[in-house]
Amino acid sequence: MDSRILLGKILQRLKDNGKAQVEGYNSFGYIRETENAVWVTRETGDNTPVPFDKILKGISAYQSNSILYNQGPTALREFGITHVTSPIFALLHLLEKEDYSKF
């Protein structure tokens, strides 16, 4: 499936749920979207912009290697995703592993 369609599904689920969280990891609450990012609030109370281009990199990584879905947020670093690995990890897990299949 096209990565931009998956991004749209992730954003819709985040809005519907109000937050993204993988069991055993921090949660991230939905604040708002801008033209280039979605803003989330961390459990620490800090607000963080998560750029769409970095979420798209994560989607591409999961599409190219489904094993990454079961690994932690640090696995995303090798794909150029830094500083926002935890929120992106949580956002990507709003979809099921099968959603990232290209077939």
N, C-alpha and C positions, 0 to 999 in steps of 0.2 A: 504494500500500500504506500502511496506517496507520503513522504515525511511531513509535508505541510498539512495533510489531512490528519495525520496522527497528532501533530501539534495542536490542531483545532480540537480534537477529541480530548486531549490532555487538559487543555484550558477549560473546556466545558465541564469536565468532571471536577476540576479544581473549584470552579465557581459553584457547581451543584453541591459538592461536599463541604465547601468552606475551608478545607485544609487538605494537605497531603502528608501521609505518614506511612512509613514502612515499620512493621512491628519491630521493636527493639532499637529504633532510631528516633531522632527528634522529629517533631511535626512542624509544618510550615503552613501558616494561615494565609488565605487569599486576601489581598488588599485591593488591587486594581491592575488593569492592563494599560500600557501605553503603546505607542506605535512600535517600539522595539523590544519591549520587555514586559514581564509580569512581575509585580511587586508582591513579595510575601513577607510575613512577619515571622521571625524566629522565636523560639521559646524564651530566649534572653530578652525579648522585647525589641530587638533591633529590626528595622525594616530593610529589606534587601531586594534590589532589582535583579531579576534573573533574565538575561538577554535571550531572546528567541533564537539567535544564531547558535548559542551554546546548547540550548535544548535540542535544536536540530542536529547538532553534532552528536549528542547522546543518542538520539533516535537512530542516526546512521550507524553508530557503533553497535547498538543492539540489533539492528537489521543485519549487519555484517557478521556478528558473532553472538549467537543467542546465549552462549555460556555466561556472558557478561551480566545478564539479567539476574543471575543467582549470586553474583559477587557483590561486595560492598561498594560504597561510593568512591573509594580510592581507585577502583579499576577504571574510572572515567578519566583520570589524570593523563593517561597515555594518549588520549584523544584531544588534548589541548583544553580540557575543562578543568579550570582551577578556581579556587576561591568560592565557588558556588556548587561544589560537587555534591554536598549533602542535599540541598534543595532540589537539584536536578535529579538526583537519584530518587528522591521521594516523588517528584512529578512524573518521572518515567514509569514508576510503579503504579500509577493510577490506571495504567493499561495492563493487560495480561501479557505474559511472555509470547503467546501465540499472535498477538496483535502486531508484533514486530516482524513476523514472517513475511517475506516478500512475495510469497506464492499465494 
